[in-house]
Amino acid sequence: MFRINRFQQLLQFLPRSTFEGMVTRHKADKHSKGFGCWDQLVCMLYAQLSGASSLRVLEAGFNSQSRHHYHLGVGPIKRTTLADANARRDTAVFEEAVRTLMAAVARPVRQQSQELMYLLDSSPIALQGRHFDSWTQHNKTRHTQGLKLHVLLNNQHQVPHWHSITAPNVNDLSEGHRVPIEPGARYVFDKGYCDYSWWHSIHQTQAFFVTRFKRNAKLQVLHSSPVSDADRSWLLSDEQVLLSNKYPRGGRVNPYDKPLRRVVVKREGHATALVLATNDLQSPASEIASQYKQRWGIELFFKWIKQHLRIKSFLGRSANAVRLQILTALIAYLLLSLINRAQGHKKSLWMLLAEVRESLFDRLEDQRQAYGRRRQNELQMLKNQATLFG
């Protein structure tokens, strides 16, 4: 009886029929010449999951598993064909695949009654050297030459909910304005996203935010809550404030005329305190401080994908190939998250990736087959013991 392998098990969360629907909408296979988007997706996912370090290694490793190609719906690959597809083929299909998987991850989360909390940040992806400089030099910043990956992360399940890829000179706040805001959700971000108009739009959507005031913020104190003896070791103040600067910069009018909350928290090992800003006037100060502390989760997310997936070294050096590889890394991460959830979160994502990497083309046993094999081993062990002590 035919049994699927681990690679096919992952791809079940992105069925080929669904993916081909995206290809048809974008007319992406119009000039494919026998190597379509599905072939490209499978090859690039293989590169991410196997850790292939080059196109030559990818070609040799993938073609050595020719007996599995039919069931994956692909054939042998040539590295030159894959390189051409990565350099020239529009990334719109892969973008839609990422959004589809993000929606699949988010669907059961929204059905739960608990409050959603999202973490927003960006991370630079350095691209320097031969063939990179021709398209990264003109928009580099003092700190980064390459691209910037912006992510809105679901804090509870550590999975991306929204993303964008931009040049490094694009301001984080510009991308923040594109983030879809959900009523009742909570958004945590650092002071790089300080824009009172954007804060006001979040508040108008009946969502909450937790961030930091800038040092030069002009505030009028409306009310100061007493600090209990139990909290005095870490909580310096808890106040309701009003933004008193009506024209913060550039002649723009500040529309935020509602009370905000300023929570000042002592930081161990730092001379300066954290000055937190939120439109949540009800939650305990300890909860607000804890929510901002959890912003570290998105830093860990960026660290994880850079360490364990391939978005630091690239199989192609064109802008299109780099973007496509980043998108494939996000697809791989989402597929791993979906299968981990389907299996009851029994392993860390890193342990699951390690297992997948070592058994990518191994056939899977169903529960009945696994039980039969274990039972046969137990009976053989009993038989051996009877012989030994007979």
N, C-alpha and C positions, 0 to 999 in steps of 0.2 A: 504494500500500500504506500502511495506517495505521501511524503511528509515535507512540509515547507522548511526552508532553512531560516536562520536568524535574520538574515538580510530581508527576506520576503516578509517576515513577521513585522519588521519595522515599517516596511513600505505599505502594509495593510492600513496604516493610519493616514496614508495619502494615496488612495486607490488610483490606479492608472486611468480609469474612466473619468474621475474628477479632474485629474491633471490634464488629460487630453481635451476636456472641455475648456480649460484655460488656454491651452495651445490654440484651439480653434478660434476662440474669441479674439486672441491677439494675432492670429495668422502667423504664428511663429515658425511653423514648419514649411513655409512657402518655398524656401530655397534650401531645404535641408539635405537633399541628395542622398537619402538613405541613412543619415545620422540625425535623428530628430531630437526634440527637447527631452523626451523620456530617456533616450540613450544618454544624453548629456547629464540629466539629473542623476541617473543611477551611477554613472562614472564618477561624478563629482562627490556624491554621497559616499561612494566607496573610498575615495581619497580622504575624506574627512574621518570616516569611521576606522579605516585601516591605518591612518597616519602616513600615507604615501608622501615621500619627501620630494618627488619630482615626477614629471610626466613619464619619464622612462620607467621609473619604479611602478607607477600606477599601471602603465600598459602591461608590464611583465606580470605583475601580481594579478590583475583582473583577467587577463587572457589565460592564465594558468588554471582558472576555474571555469573552463569552457563548458563543462557538463551542467553547470547551473545557469548558463546564459539563457537557454530557452524559457525556463520558468520565470526569469526576471524580465523577459520580453525584450532582450537586447542580444547583440552579437559581439564578436571580438572588436576591439577598438584599435585605432591607430592614433598615436599621440599627436601627430600633425593635424588630423581631423578634429580631435578634441580641442587642440590649441586654437585652431581657426574658429570653431564654434564659440569658444569662450571669448575670443577677441571681437567677434562681429555680431553675435546673436543678441537681440534685445533682451534685457533682464526683466521685462515686465511680467513674464510668466512666473519667474522665480519670486518676484515681489508678491504676486497674488498667492502663490503657494505658501509663503510665509504668513500672510494675513489669514489665509484659510486655516492653517494649523494653529495660529494664535486664537482664532475664534473657537476652534475645537477644544483647546485647553481651557479657555475662559468660560465655556458654556456651563459645566457643572459647578464652577466656582460661584457664578451669579445666582444659581439656584439655592445656595446656602444662605442662611439668614444673617450671618455675621457681616460686619462692615468690611468693605473692600479698602485696602490700603495699597497705594501705588508709589513706587520710588522712581524719580526722574533724574537722569544724569546723562553725560556723554563721556566717551573715551577716545583718545586719539589713536590712530593706526599709522605708524611711521612708515613712509615709503620713500627711500632715498637710493640713489645710485643709477646704474645704467638702465635706460629705458623708462625709469620712473620720473627722473628729473624733467623730461620733456613735457609732462603734463601736471606735475605737482609743484614746480618752482614758482609759478606765477601767483598762486594763492596760499603760499606757505605763511605761517606766523612765526613769531620769535621762538616759540617752543615746539612747533609741529610742522612737519612737511609730509603730506600724505592725505589722509581722509579722517573723518570724525564719525563715529557711530553713536547715534542718540537712541536711548532705550527708555521705555516706560515699563517698569518691572512690577509684576504682581508680587507683593511682599510675602504673602502666605505660602505660595507654591514656588516662588523663585523662578517664574517663567515670564518671558517678555510678552507684553500686551500690545505694544506699539513700537515702531522703530522708524528711523530714517538714517540715510547715509549722506553726508554733506562734505564739502570742502572744509578744511580746518579753520578758515577765516570766517565761517558762518557763526554768528553769535548763538549761544545756547538758547537765549531768550527768544530769538526768532523762531526756532524750532518748537520751543515751549508753547507758543501761540497756536501751533498746529495740533497739539495733543488733544484728543477727544476727551471732554470732561463729562463724567457720569454723576448725576445727582446722588447725593448721599455718600459718595466715595471720599476717601482722604488721600491727598497728594503731598508727598514729602520731597523737598528739593533744597539745594543749598542756596546761598545768597547770590550766586551767579544768575539766578532767575528772578532777581528783584525788579519788579515792574508793578506799580500800584494799579495800573489799568487792568493788567492781567489778573492780579489778585482779586480785583473787583468783579471781573467776569466769572472767576471761579466761585466767588461768593454768591453772585446772582444765579448761578446754576444750582445753588443749594448744595454745593460740595464744600469740603473742608481742606485747608492746606496747613502745613507746618513747615516753616522755613526759618531764615535768620534775617534780622534787621541789619542793614548796613550801618557802619559806624557813624555816618553823617546824617542818619535819619532824624528828622525833627518831629518830636512827639510831645503831646500834651497829656499828662497823667490825669485820668478821670477818677480812678478808684484803685486803691492798693489793698490787696488781701493779706491778712496776717500770715506769717510763716510759723508753722508749728515747731516745737522743739525737736520733734523727730526728723523734720526735714531741714533744719537749719544748717546741717553739715554740708549740704549740697545745693540747696535752693536759696538764692540770695534775695530774690524778689519775685512777686507775682502781681502784675498790674494790668488794668484795663487802660488803654491809651487811644489817642486820636491822632491821626496824621495831620500835623499843623501846616505843612508846606503844600499849598494849593497848586503851585507851579514848580514841580520838582526839577525839571530840566528841559531845555529846548523849547520853552514856551508852551509845553503841553499842560493840559489841565488834569489835575489829579481827581478822578471821580470817586475815590474811596473815602466816603464821609461817615462810615459806620465805625463803631468801636472795634479795636483790635486788642489782642492780649500780648503782653510782653512778659516772658518768663526768662529770668536770668539764672543761669545754672553754672556752678563752679566746676572747673575742669582740673582734674588732678594732673600735676606736672606742667600746667600752663599758667602764665601770669595773668592772662585775660580770660574773662568768663564768656560763655555762650549766651548770646542775646537772641532768644527764640521769638518768632512772630507766628501767630495763628489767629484764625477767625473763630476758633472753638472756644467759647467763653464758659463752657460748663465742665469739661473734663478736668480731673485733678492735674495739678502741675506735674506730678510724677509721671502721669500717662503721656503728657505732651513731650516731656524730656525723653521718655522711653521710645516714643514714635520717631523722634528725630535721630536718636541713637541707632535705630534700625535702618537708617539710610545707608549704613555701612554695607547692607546686603547687596546693593547694586554694585558697589566696588568689588565685592567678592564675585559677583556674576561676571563682570568684565575680566577679572583675574582668571576665573575658571575657563572661560571660552578661549582666552589667549594662551593658557597653559596646555589645555587638553584638546582643543580643536585647531584647525589650521587657518588662523587669520594673522599670523606674524610673518610667515614665509609663504610665497605665492607661486602657483604653477604657471601663471602668466603675468606679464608686466604692463599690459594695457589697462586703461581705466575700467573698461568693460569687464575684463577678466577678473580684476581685483574685486569689483563690486559683486560679481557673480559668485566668487568664492566666499565672500562674507555672507551673502544670502544663503548659500548652501550650508555654511556653518550654523546659521540660525535654524535652518530646516532640520539639520541633524540634532541640534539641541532640543528642539520641540518634539521630534519623533522619540528621542530618548525619554523625555519627560512624560509623554503620553503612554509609552509602554511601561514605564516605571509606575505610573499611577494605575494602569490596568492590572499590574501585578501586586498592587497593594502597598507600594512604597517600601518594599522589603529591603532594598539596598540603597546606598547613596548613589547619586548619579555618576560619580567617578567609578565606583565599583561596577556599576552596570555597563559603562562604556568600556572598562577593561575586559569584562566578560564578552561583550559584543565584538571587541577588537580581536580577541583570540578565537572566537567561534563564529565568525561572520557567515561562513558557508556550511556550518554544521546543521544537520537535519534535527528538527525538534521532535521530541517524543510527546505524545498526548498523555493524559493522566493514566489512562488504562494501560498503555504500553509501559509507562514508567513503573506503575504498581506491579505489573506482571514480571518485569525484569528484577525488581527488588525482591519479590516473593520467590522467584527462582533462585536468586543468590542466597536467600535465607535458608531455603530447603537444601541447597547444596552444602551450606555451612553445617547444618544439622547432620546431614549424612556423613560429612567428613569427621565431625565430632564423635558420632556413633562408632565409626570405624576406628578412630584413634583410641577411644576409651573402651572399646568392646572387649 
